[in-house]
C-alpha cells in the first residue's frame, strides 16, 4: 500500500539549530556554526528523510563565505534569490540557477551583493568535511 503524501508548511517550520542534526556525526563543525550565528546565516530543514529526500532552505547575507568543504552525499543547489561566486572557476550562480555537486567534491562560495536564499536537496543527511585550507579566503 502506498504511503500517504508528506506535506510541509514552510511557515510552520522553525529555523534550524545546526547542532541538532539527526545524526550527531553529521553536525557541522563548530567553526561553521559560530560563523553562521555571528553573521546571521540561517537554515530550515524542510524535508528530513521522507521519501528518501533531505531538503534545506538557507539564507545568507551579502558577502557570507561558505569555506571550502565537501559532503558525503551528492547535492542539488537551487538559487531562489541573490547570487554567489563559486571557487576554483566553477562559476557564478544567480536566481533560478542550479548546480549538482557530487559527494566528495570540495567547493566553497561567497554570496553576492544581495546575499543568497537557496535550497539544497540531497538523498541523505550529508556530513560536512572542511578542507584543511580554505582556497577562497
N, C-alpha and C positions, 0 to 999 in steps of 0.2 A: 504494500500500500504506500502511495506517495506521501511524503512528509508535507505538512502544511507550509505555505509560504511564511517567511520571516519578514516582518515589517519593522523598519527603523525610522522613528520620527526624530529628525535631526534636532529640533528644538528641545526635545525631552532628554537628550543625551548630555551628560556632563563633560566638561573638558577633562582630559586625562591627567592623572598623576603618573608621570613616566616611570616611577618606581613601583607601580602596581601591575607590571607585566604579568600575564597569565603564568608564564614560566619564569622563575627567578633568573635562570641562565640567559634569558632574552632581554633583561633590563639593560637600558643604555648606560654607558659609562657615566659616572658622576660628573666628570668634566663637561659632558654634553648637557646633562640635566641642569647643572649650575648655570651654564651659559644661557640656556633657553629661559630659565626663570628670570635671570638678570635682565635679559633683553626683550622679554615679553612674548617669546615664541610659545605657541600652544598647539595642542593636538587633541582631536576627538577620535577614539577608537570606535568606529561605527559598526563594522561587521567583525565579529570575534570568533570566526571559525565555522559559522553557519554555512552549510553547503560547501565547505572546504575553502571559503574565501576569508580574507582578512583585509579590511579597508580602513585607512586612517584619513582624516582631513587635517591638514596642518596649515597654520597661519604664521607667517614670519614677517618681520619688519624690514624696511629698506636696509640694505647692506648686511643683513644677517648672514653669517658664514656657517655653512654646514661643512665641517672639516672632512678631509679625505678619509673614507671609511669603506667598508664592504658589508654585505649581508650574506647569510647562507641560503637565502631563497631569491628566485627571480622576482622582479617587481616591475610594475607599470606605474609611472608617474604621469598624472594628467594635471596641467596647469589650468586653474579656474580663472584667476585674475593675477595680474602682475607678471613678473618675469624673473629669470635667473640666468646666470652665466656659469656653465659647467667648466671644470678644469680640463687640462690636457687636450684642448682642442675639440672636445666633444660637441661644443656649440652652445647656442643660446636658445632658451625656450620662452615663449610668450603665451598669453591667454589662449586656450584652445589647443596648444601643442601638447605632445606626449612623447614619452621615451620608455623603452623597455631596457632594463638593466639586468643582466644575468647575474645570478648568485656568484659570489667570489670576485666580482669586478670591483676594483677600487675606484671611487669617484668622490668628488666634492663639488660644491657650488656656492655661489654668492647671490643673494636675492638682489633684484634690480631696484630702481628708484621708487617704485610703488610697493615694494615688498612682494610677497607671493602668497597666494592661497591655492593649495593643491591637494589632490587625492593621491594616495599611494595604495595600490592594490597588489596583494600577494596571495599565494596559495599556502602560506604558512606564516606563523608569527616569527619574523626574522630576528636573528641576533645581530647586534651592531659590533663590528670589529674596527677600531680606529687604526689608521695607518700610523706607523711609527713616527713619521714626519709628515705634517700637512703640507702638501705640494702647493696649495693655493694661497697659503698665508703670507 
